[in-house]
Amino acid sequence: MALNGCSNAPQLGFATLKLANPHTLSVDLRYGVGKCCKWKCCCMSILAPRALTPVEDEKPDLTETESCGNGNRLPVQLNELKGLQKDINLLPRPIMANDFPSSKDGSKVRVAYQGLPGAYSEDAAFKAYPKCKTVPCDEFETTFKAVELWLADKAVLPIESSIAGSIHRNYDLLLSHRLHIVGEVKLKVNHCLLGLAGVRIEELKGIVSHPQALAQCEMMLGDLGVAKISAPDTAAAAKAVASKRIRDTGAIASSRAAKIYDLEILAEGIQDDDNDISRFLILAREPIIPAIDRPYKTSIVFSLEEGPGLLFKALGAFSLRNIDLLKIESRPLKQRPLMVVDDSNKESAKYFDYLFYIDFEASMADVRAQYALENLQEYARFIRVLGCYPIDRI
Ligand SMILES: O=C(O)C(=O)C[C@]1(C(=O)O)C=C[C@@H](O)C=C1
């Protein structure tokens, strides 16, 4: 990517393409966000995400790549220690040219997701990259780290459900890490009630699943009057029922999880709404170069200066250019609560500044989007473009 014009760009990790002529770039080092003086002159600018909190430099971890790639880095053998004959076949094999992710069919792409095999996030990974190698992770944050440390090439992150709403934790993680959104996947969720073979629904006293899945099946859970038990993901719930052989507990998970963990499907399509769609984001170390060949979406996050009607004016930047806003989400800007002391000298956070996350329907290659961000900049304390990517129409 050609860095041109904005002199502060390299150390801030800006990805700025083809600036028409030299511009000044004002930079907020705390947030790693720059403001170019002339957005409208830029053919295209993408502000690369930088963390609010410092993150370590991206460096390929060759030891890890090597051990992952080979899969045969074995512990030191006893006979080696004793100086006996070595098995030369156990030495690491060199990394081969075709070990690297292939852009042709995606068969070598490693996609990190939170959960165990059979989780919906893994379904989303397969929808985006049908031949990928999925990499299960214990937590959402681990999926970010797996990509940052080159243990995976992409991460798949659930961000919202059409029934249960946004997953706030993941909005926060988008900001505290530096990955770029390079795609989205909308997945139709079809929850199943799973149990051990031969168990009847009436025997169930509890149902275990991911909190989002429990929230999506509230009506059925209310009808059954069972206890809700939360699990880290739907596949972990299925695994717990299967491995602990618990007869009076069912799991809410997918039919794929039923197959993987050898459970019986006691009921299918148990979500409150037939049209239960979960939206996932695909994250990568590098942004994709936006185009206008198909419908694109841009995700940004910003905070506003203080003053009346500023949110109204900020949103006006998009409506003035006929840009459709697809989603708005606000999160407290945790570093800046206004502390107020009460009569007993107790300090408490009274007012908060907010971060606004907005998805709008336009590509950053579209001048309307560039003008809108230039306009928004007048009211914003900081802006970060989280990614610009093709819209998944399902
Ligand atoms: O638990 C899983 O299987 C997940 O992939 C997570 C998740 C979520 O966090 O929203 C994804 C989709 C379903 O709606 C329920 C749970």
The ligand as an SDF file (V2000), in Angstrom:
LIG
                    3D

 16 16  0  0  0  0  0  0  0  0999 V2000
  -22.4340  -20.5180   21.2670 O   0  0  0  0  0  0  0  0  0  0  0  0
  -22.2420  -20.5490   20.0420 C   0  0  0  0  0  0  0  0  0  0  0  0
  -22.4410  -21.5560   19.3690 O   0  0  0  0  0  0  0  0  0  0  0  0
  -21.7680  -19.3400   19.3790 C   0  0  0  0  0  0  0  0  0  0  0  0
  -21.2430  -19.4220   18.3010 O   0  0  0  0  0  0  0  0  0  0  0  0
  -22.0190  -18.0320   20.0430 C   0  0  0  0  0  0  0  0  0  0  0  0
  -23.3870  -17.4400   19.7210 C   0  0  0  0  0  0  0  0  0  0  0  0
  -23.4010  -15.9590   20.2240 C   0  0  0  0  0  0  0  0  0  0  0  0
  -22.5500  -15.5420   20.9550 O   0  0  0  0  0  0  0  0  0  0  0  0
  -24.3420  -15.2720   19.8420 O   0  0  0  0  0  0  0  0  0  0  0  0
  -23.6130  -17.4140   18.2890 C   0  0  0  0  0  0  0  0  0  0  0  0
  -24.8080  -17.6130   17.7380 C   0  0  0  0  0  0  0  0  0  0  0  0
  -25.9680  -18.0940   18.4980 C   0  0  0  0  0  0  0  0  0  0  0  0
  -26.9290  -17.1210   18.3860 O   0  0  0  0  0  0  0  0  0  0  0  0
  -25.6550  -18.3050   19.9290 C   0  0  0  0  0  0  0  0  0  0  0  0
  -24.4540  -18.1200   20.4330 C   0  0  0  0  0  0  0  0  0  0  0  0
  1  2  2  0
  2  3  1  0
  2  4  1  0
  4  5  2  0
  4  6  1  0
  6  7  1  0
  7  8  1  0
  7 11  1  0
  7 16  1  0
  8  9  2  0
  8 10  1  0
 11 12  2  0
 12 13  1  0
 13 14  1  0
 13 15  1  0
 15 16  2  0
M  END
$$$$
